[in-house]
Each structure stands twice: as structure tokens, then as C-alpha cells.
């Protein structure tokens, strides 16, 4: 791919964001440990449908549950089909009325298969088997439906594969390593409005981003607890402005960035209180920029709303004077 084209895609990623990052505040939660309605056993991932409903991969209960935007229970289905033996670890919902016709795609955590269902859980089909060839998997993790493709984090093969929505293999990128475009157990994939594909490079403690067909564009992150550092980033999502949100798994927090990785903010610490996390494993953002987090070890979903931060003209002079 020509360097000029790659540069243009990076520019699109950057333009997709807007200035003036807000602060995210706790807005609500639902769930507790168990197997009943609205209860969870290791909720592994979360996704948003076009109508705003929230779909949760309830891994330990081998099912998908779905809810209203504020957590009212709407329904569920089991993912134990005859050829599905592993729990759902990744989930995404195709754009309503689009190429996926609202289909819900799940991936088997620790398995080798991608499966899709209707919005109310009717089994449609699936693909994949164990191996390292084209269309084969070794521990499927995150799944993302975007740009006419279904992207799959093929964790133990250290690569991303992408397919047509029906499951036909299209392509892949990545090998095991620490270099640009290499991975060490990638666990999630997300797409942004600037046509960038972001990958949670879990054990390399970083985020990498690419064109829709896998040409390397950039990266950020390193192991640590500071701003912009990660301890096994587990999940990634992108809002309508291109801001990138990362579930920083073992740091028990969420961090968010510009499309090219400049740090914007963070929230969370280890605990069971409101706005605290215990190994958050999934993250999604809706059209209203509400952020949902699968607080995996706390067996719940928490959600957060943005509170805009603005500087009034009358106070701008004071800020200038302080930093003069």
C-alpha cells in the first residue's frame, strides 16, 4: 500500500475526533452473581444494538442476555448448540438493516468458532475449527462487525482474521512478536468512524491500529500503571467521534484516547463500589456516548455518562495567568 494512502487514513482517524474531552461519571449498573435473569457468571463482553439495547456475553452461564439502555431485562438465549462447547467470550451486533441484518455475532472464549444469531437469539450459523490455517482459530476472543467484514481476534494464533458476514474467509494479518503489526495474544478488535481498526494487543500491553485490510498505522502503550500505560488491555471500543476506550484489565480501570493515542482521561480503581472495577473484560459505547463496562469479576454491567468540561471566557484569563 502506498505511503500516501496510509497517511490519508491516519488523517481520517485524527479528524474523526473532536476537541474538548469531557469527564466520565458513574450513571448506573445492573447485575449480580448468579444464573437467573439479570444475573451473571463472568460477563465477558458487551455490545450495543442499533436500537440501543445492550447485549452481554454471559460466559459462565453459556448464554447471551440483552437489556434496555438502563438495564431492564429483555431476553436471553443459550449458546450451547451441538457444535458449541465453549462459552461466549466476544460479542458484537451488526448494523441494523445493513449487511448483517442486525445479527448478533459471538466468539467462543477458548474455542475455535464464530456464531451468529438473530437479535432475539435464533441460531443462524457459524464457522471455524481448531487450527492455524485460513479460517481456523486457536482461542477466538473479541469480534467486531464493520466495513462489511467480521473481524476476529484469533488470540493464540497471534493474528486478526476477517470474513464476510456469512463466514467466508477474506484475509488476515499478524504474527507472534513485539514488532509493529505483530501480536501477543490479541483479545479484542474495534472499528472507528475514520476507518481505523484497533486491536487490544493484550500481552504486549498496547493498542495497535490498522487500515480495514490490516496495513499498520500506529500504536501506543507500554506495561505500567501510568497514564497511557496498560496492564493487559482486554477490550477496546470507539465512539462516534473516534475516541478510543480501553478496558485496562489488570489495572482495574478504563482509559480513553484520541484516535491516534493521545491520552484524554481515565476512571476506576479496584473495588466493588460504584465506578470501581474488578478486572473489567468488556467495553462498548452507544450513540449517546454512554460507556458500558463488563465488570467481569464483579458480575455486573456498569455504565458511565460524559460530563462536558468547558472553560468560560471569563475564567480563561485566570488559567492563562496561572500558567504564565
C-alpha positions in Angstrom: 0.0 0.0 0.0 1.3 3.5 -0.9 2.6 5.6 2.0 0.3 8.4 0.8 -2.8 6.3 1.3 -1.7 5.2 4.8 -1.1 8.8 5.7 -4.5 9.8 4.5 -6.1 7.1 6.6 -4.2 8.3 9.7 -5.5 11.8 8.9 -9.1 10.5 8.7 -8.7 8.8 12.1 -7.5 12.1 13.6 -10.2 14.2 12.0 -12.9 11.8 13.4 -12.3 13.1 16.9 -13.5 16.4 18.4 -11.7 18.7 20.8 -12.5 19.2 24.5 -12.7 15.8 26.2 -15.3 15.5 29.0 -15.1 13.6 32.2 -17.0 10.4 32.6 -19.2 9.9 35.7 -20.9 6.8 37.1 -24.5 6.7 36.0 -25.8 3.2 36.9 -25.4 -0.5 37.0 -27.2 -3.8 37.0 -26.4 -7.4 37.7 -25.1 -9.7 40.5 -23.6 -13.2 40.6 -26.0 -15.9 39.7 -27.8 -17.7 36.9 -31.2 -16.0 37.0 -32.5 -13.2 34.8 -30.2 -10.1 35.0 -27.6 -12.2 36.9 -24.2 -13.0 35.5 -21.4 -15.5 35.8 -18.3 -13.8 34.4 -19.8 -11.3 31.9 -17.0 -11.3 29.3 -18.1 -8.8 26.7 -20.8 -6.2 25.9 -22.2 -4.8 22.6 -24.8 -2.2 21.6 -27.6 -2.8 19.0 -28.9 -0.2 16.7 -32.0 0.3 18.9 -29.8 0.9 21.9 -30.3 -2.5 23.5 -27.3 -3.9 25.4 -26.1 -7.4 24.7 -23.9 -9.2 27.2 -21.8 -12.4 26.6 -22.6 -14.1 29.9 -19.7 -16.5 29.6 -20.0 -18.6 32.7 -23.7 -19.2 32.1 -23.2 -20.1 28.5 -25.7 -17.6 27.3 -26.4 -14.1 25.9 -28.6 -11.7 27.8 -29.9 -8.4 26.4 -31.3 -5.4 28.1 -32.6 -1.8 27.6 -30.1 1.0 27.8 -30.6 1.3 31.6 -30.5 -2.4 32.3 -34.2 -3.6 32.0 -34.2 -7.3 31.2 -35.5 -8.0 27.7 -34.5 -11.6 26.9 -31.8 -14.3 26.7 -30.7 -17.4 24.8 -28.3 -20.2 25.5 -25.3 -20.6 23.2 -24.9 -24.4 23.7 -25.7 -25.7 20.3 -24.5 -29.2 19.4 -21.2 -27.9 18.0 -20.7 -25.1 20.5 -18.8 -26.3 23.6 -17.1 -23.2 24.8 -18.7 -20.1 26.4 -19.2 -16.9 24.5 -16.3 -14.6 25.1 -16.8 -11.9 22.4 -19.9 -10.3 21.1 -20.9 -7.7 18.5 -24.1 -6.6 16.8 -24.1 -5.8 13.0 -25.6 -2.5 11.9 -29.4 -2.7 11.9 -30.7 -3.1 8.4 -27.2 -3.5 7.0 -25.2 -6.4 5.6 -25.6 -8.3 8.9 -29.4 -7.6 9.2 -28.9 -6.9 12.9 -27.3 -10.3 13.5 -25.5 -10.9 16.8 -22.1 -12.4 16.4 -20.4 -14.2 19.3 -17.0 -15.9 19.5 -16.1 -18.9 21.7 -13.8 -18.0 24.6 -11.0 -20.6 24.4 -12.6 -22.2 21.4 -12.4 -22.0 17.7 -15.7 -20.8 16.3 -17.7 -17.7 15.5 -21.5 -18.0 15.6 -24.3 -15.6 14.6 -27.9 -15.3 15.8 -30.9 -13.0 15.2 -31.5 -10.2 17.6 -33.8 -12.4 19.7 -31.4 -15.4 19.6 -32.4 -17.6 16.8 -29.4 -19.6 15.7 -28.3 -18.6 12.1 -25.0 -20.3 11.6 -21.3 -20.2 12.3 -17.9 -21.1 11.1 -14.4 -22.1 12.3 -12.4 -25.1 13.5 -9.3 -25.6 15.6 -6.0 -24.9 13.7 -3.8 -22.3 12.2 -4.9 -22.3 8.6 -7.1 -19.7 6.9 -10.5 -19.6 8.7 -9.2 -21.7 11.5 -8.8 -20.5 15.1 -6.9 -21.1 18.3 -8.8 -19.3 21.1 -11.2 -16.9 19.5 -11.7 -13.8 21.6 -13.1 -10.4 20.5 -15.3 -10.0 17.4 -16.2 -6.8 15.5 -18.6 -6.2 12.6 -17.6 -3.2 10.5 -16.7 -2.1 6.9 -18.6 -5.1 5.5 -16.4 -7.6 7.4 -16.4 -9.6 10.6 -13.1 -9.2 12.4 -12.0 -11.9 14.9 -9.1 -11.7 17.4 -7.5 -15.1 16.9 -5.6 -14.9 20.2 -3.4 -18.0 20.3 -2.6 -17.7 16.6 -1.5 -14.1 17.4 -3.4 -12.6 14.5 -6.6 -10.9 13.3 -8.7 -12.6 10.7 -11.6 -11.1 8.8 -14.5 -12.6 6.9 -17.7 -11.8 5.0 -20.7 -11.7 7.3 -21.6 -15.2 6.1 -18.3 -16.5 7.3 -16.3 -16.7 4.0 -12.6 -16.1 4.7 -11.2 -12.8 3.3 -7.8 -12.2 4.9 -5.6 -11.8 8.0 -2.7 -10.1 9.5 -0.3 -10.5 12.4 2.3 -13.0 13.7 3.7 -13.6 17.2 6.1 -10.9 18.3 6.6 -7.4 19.6 7.2 -5.5 16.4 4.8 -3.3 14.5 1.9 -5.3 13.3 2.8 -8.3 15.5 0.7 -9.5 18.4 1.0 -11.4 21.7 -2.4 -12.8 22.4 -4.7 -10.1 20.9 -8.0 -10.2 22.7 -10.3 -7.6 21.0 -10.9 -5.6 17.8 -12.8 -2.3 17.4 -13.5 -0.1 14.4 -13.7 3.7 14.3 -15.5 6.2 12.1 -12.2 7.2 10.5 -11.9 3.7 9.0 -9.3 2.6 11.5 -9.3 -0.9 13.1 -7.9 -1.0 16.7 -6.6 -4.2 18.3 -6.1 -4.8 22.0 -2.6 -6.4 22.0 -3.1 -7.9 25.4 0.3 -9.3 26.5 2.2 -6.6 24.6 0.3 -4.1 26.8 -0.6 -1.8 23.9 -3.1 -0.8 21.3 -2.3 -1.0 17.7 -4.3 0.3 14.8 -4.6 -0.5 11.1 -6.5 0.1 7.9 -9.6 -2.1 7.4 -7.4 -4.6 5.5 -4.6 -4.7 8.0 -1.9 -2.2 6.9 -0.2 -1.0 10.0 -0.8 2.7 11.0 0.4 3.1 14.6 0.4 2.1 18.2 0.6 3.3 21.8 1.1 1.9 25.3 3.6 0.0 27.4 3.4 -2.0 30.6 2.7 0.1 33.7 0.2 2.0 35.7 0.7 5.5 34.4 -1.5 7.4 32.0 -1.4 5.7 28.7 0.2 2.6 30.1 -1.6 -0.7 30.4 -1.6 -4.0 32.3 -3.1 -6.5 29.9 -5.6 -4.3 28.0 -8.6 -6.7 27.4 -11.1 -4.8 25.4 -11.3 -1.8 23.1 -14.2 0.3 21.6 -14.5 3.5 19.7 -17.2 6.2 20.0 -18.8 8.2 17.1 -16.2 10.9 17.4 -13.3 8.4 17.1 -12.3 8.4 20.8 -10.8 5.1 21.8 -11.8 3.5 25.1 -9.8 0.7 26.6 -10.7 -1.8 29.4 -7.4 -1.8 31.2 -7.9 -5.3 32.7 -5.4 -5.7 35.5 -5.2 -2.0 36.3 -9.0 -2.2 37.0 -9.8 0.9 35.1 -10.9 2.5 31.8 -8.6 4.8 29.8 -9.6 6.8 26.8 -7.6 8.4 24.0 -7.7 10.4 20.7 -7.8 8.2 17.6 -4.0 8.3 17.4 -3.4 7.5 21.0 -3.0 10.8 22.9 -4.2 10.3 26.5 -7.5 12.1 27.3 -8.6 10.6 30.7 -9.3 7.6 32.9 -11.5 6.4 35.7 -11.8 3.4 38.0 -9.8 1.5 40.6 -10.1 -1.9 42.1 -13.1 -2.5 44.3 -16.8 -3.3 44.4 -18.3 0.2 44.8 -19.9 2.4 42.2 -17.4 3.2 39.5 -14.9 0.7 40.8 -13.9 -2.5 38.9 -12.5 -5.9 39.4 -10.9 -7.0 36.1 -13.1 -5.2 33.5 -13.3 -7.5 30.5 -15.6 -5.8 28.0 -16.5 -2.3 26.9 -18.9 -0.6 24.5 -20.3 2.8 23.8 -23.7 3.8 22.4 -24.8 6.5 20.0 -25.3 8.9 23.0 -21.7 8.3 24.0 -22.7 6.4 27.1 -19.9 3.9 28.0 -20.9 0.4 29.2 -18.3 -1.8 31.0 -18.5 -5.5 31.7 -17.2 -5.5 35.2 -16.3 -9.2 34.9 -15.2 -10.3 38.3 -17.9 -8.2 40.0 -20.6 -9.9 37.8 -22.2 -6.7 36.7 -22.5 -4.1 34.0 -21.8 -0.5 34.9 -22.4 2.5 32.7 -21.0 6.0 32.6 -22.1 9.3 31.1 -19.9 12.1 29.8 -20.0 15.4 31.7 -18.7 18.1 29.4 -15.8 20.3 30.7 -15.9 23.8 29.4 -13.8 26.9 30.3 -15.9 30.1 30.4 -14.3 33.1 28.7 -14.3 35.0 32.0 -12.1 32.3 33.6 -9.8 31.9 30.6 -7.6 34.8 31.8 -7.2 33.2 35.2 -6.0 30.0 33.6 -3.5 31.9 31.4 -2.3 33.8 34.5 -1.7 30.6 36.5 0.4 29.0 33.7 2.1 32.2 32.6 
